[in-house]
Amino acid sequence: MAKRASSLLMGIFLCTAAYVWADPASSSASPKSGWFVDSIGASEYISHFQTSNGNAVTLPELVLRGSAQLGSPRWHLSLRHFRGTSPRNSQNFQASVGDFEGRVEYRLDNPHAALRGDFFTKNVTAWLSWKIWSSTEYIGNQTIQERDEGLGLGISRSPSEKGLSYFYEASVYPSVHTSLSDQKNAYTASTGLAFNVTDSISLHTGYRLQTLRTGDLPNQRAQEQGIIFGFKARF
């Protein structure tokens, strides 16, 4: 699965790179108004996934992302999808995930401001989202399917579009409704570095953590964490 995901990631990268390099007008030095798709990206997330009952596997996930500007350079709509299946571990446990999230984002700093330097307050957005977690766990001959969904709030920093830069993100999902138990909550955080290969293509690597409460007790949590790497193409 990891090999197939990596092959797909590379295929998307090559097709996107060919398109962007063939269209030099796709990147602009200053933000423009209008409604259009402004970026797509793909990443590989090597997640170390652990359930609340102690089962643990390495779960490679393919991450697909897309973003569209909603008229003003301050407003964006972004979509992201995580999908992956782990191999069975020594306890005959296996996990499969398929998460979707849609976000409405608002840029907090002025996109037209000509600021020098890669300040941590530059390219920062606050966002509101709706996320769906879908997972299947295989424990021996038993199959457990679960679907969770809820509202998310977060803040993100996008890397600058020149040279080497960095990104960070923190989010909270205060009320997650689930098909198997009572109300949950979740938290995510990530940070990393990005390198702009061209004016339109950047490569990134970083670390991501997610924790999801799975029961009534505070320590009943599932958690996944690991490195993430991939690319982003801007139009």
N, C-alpha and C positions, 0 to 999 in steps of 0.2 A: 504493500500500500504506500509506504513512504517513497519507494522508487517511482511508482506511477505518479504520485503527487508531485515529486520533484521534476519528472519529465513534463508534466502538464504546466508547471510553473515556468520552466525554461521555454516551452513552446509559446506561452502567452507573452513572455518577455521578448522573444525574438520577433514575433509578429508586431507587437506594439512598438518596439524599437524601430523596425523597418518603416512603419507608418509615420512615426513622429519625425524621423530623420528625412523622410521623403517630403515632409510638409514643414519647411522652416518657418512658416507664418503661424504655426500652432502655438508658439510661446511668445508672450508679450512682456516687455519690461515693466509696464504699469498695468494695474488691474482695470478691466473693462466691465461695463455693465451689460446685462443681458441674461438670457436663459440658455444654458448650454452645459454639456458634460465637460467638466474641467480636469478630471483625473480618473485613472483606474490603476489598480495595483494588485499584486499577488504576493503572498508570503507563505513560508513554511514555518509552522509552529511546532517545535519538539516539546510537547507537554508531558510532564510527569504528573499523572492523574492519580489521585487517591480518594477513595470513597470514605464516608464517615465510619464504616465498619472495618476499615483497615486494608481493603483490597487496593493494590497499586499496580499500575502498568505505565509503560511509556507509550504515549498516544500521539503519533504524528498527525498534524492537522493542516490541511490546505486552507488558506485564508484568502478570500476574494473580496476586494473593496472597490467601490465606485462613488464618485461625488459629482454633484451638479450644482451650478450656481443658480440661485433663485432671484434673478433680476439684479440686485445690488451685490457688489463684492463682499459685503458683510454677511449675507445669508446663503446657506448651503443646505442641501439635502444629501445625506450620505447613507449608503447601504453596505453591509458587510455580512459575510457568510463564512462560518467555520465548519469544516467537515473532515472527519477522520475516523479510522478504526484501528484499534490496537491489536497486536498479536496476543495469543493466550499466554498467560504467565504460568509459573510452576504450580499454582493453585487452581489451574484450569479456569481462570477469570479473564474475561475479555470485555472491552467497552467500545462503544461507537457513539459519536456525537454528530449533531447537525444543527448548529445555532444560526439564527438570523437576527439582525438588528437594523432598524431604521432610525436615523437621527436627523433632527432639525438643528442646525448649528448657527450661532451668531458670533461673528468675530468681535472681540472686545476692543482691540486696538484699531487705529485708523489705517486701513489698507493702503491709503494714498500717501501716508506720511513717509517722507524720505529720511528714515533713521539709519544711521551708520552703526555697525556693530550687531552682534548676534545676541541681543538681550533676551533674558528669559521671559519677559513680558511681551515680546514681539511674536506675531502670528498665533495669538492665543484665542481660542474659541470656547464659549460655554454652550452646552447642548442639552437637549431633551430627547429621550429616545423611548422606543418600545422594543423590548428584546424577548425572543423566544428561545429557550433552551430545550433541545430535544435529545434524549439519550436512551441508549439501550445497553443493558448490562447482561452478560452471559456468565452465569455461575454454575459450572457443571452442565446439567441438562435444564436448568431453570433460566428463564428469560424475564427480565424486568424492564419494562418500557416506562418512560416518564417524560412529561411535557410540562415545562414551567414557563411563565411569562410575566412580565412586569415592566413598570415605568422606571426609566433610568435618568440620572442627572450626573453631569460630568463637566470636566474642564480639560482641554487638550492644547498642546503646543505643537504646531507643525514646524518642521525644520525649514531653515532658510533655503532659498533656491540657488545659492552660490556656494561652491566649495564644500567644506566639511561643516556639518551642523548637528543639532541634537533635537530630540523630541521627548515629550513626557505626556502622561495622561493619568487621571485619577477619576473614578466614578463610583457611584453608589446606586443600588437598586433597593429602595427601602421596603417595597411591598411586592414580593414575588408570589404569584398564585401558582399552585402546583397540583398535579393530578393525583399525587400519592399521599400527601400529608398536609398539615396546616400551613399557614402563611410563612414564607421564608424572607430572607434578605441576602443581598450579595454585594461584594466589593471587588473592584478590579484596579490594577495599577500597572503601568508599563513605562519604560524609559529606554533610550538607546541613541545611537548615532546614525546619521545619514550622510552619504557622499553623493554630490551631484556630478554625474558623469558628463552630462550635457546640460543645456538650458532646459531640456524637457524630461530627462531621465535621471532618477536618483536610485541609489541602492541603500538599504538600511539593515541594521542589525540591532537587537536589543533584548530585553528581558521582560516577561509578562507574568503577572500573578493574578489569580482569581480565586476567591473563596466564597462558598455558597452554604448558608445555613440549611441543614436538612431535617431538623427536628425541633422539639420544644426546648431542649437544653442548649446553652451557649456553645458547648464544645462539640455538638453534633454538626460537623461541617465537612463538606467535600471540598477538595482543593486541587488546583492544577497550577503548575508553574514551569517555566522553561524559556529557552532562547527562541527568538523569532528572527527570521531574515527574509529579505525579498526585494522587490522593486516597486517603484511608482512612476507612472508616466503622466505628465501634465500636458493639457491641450490649450 
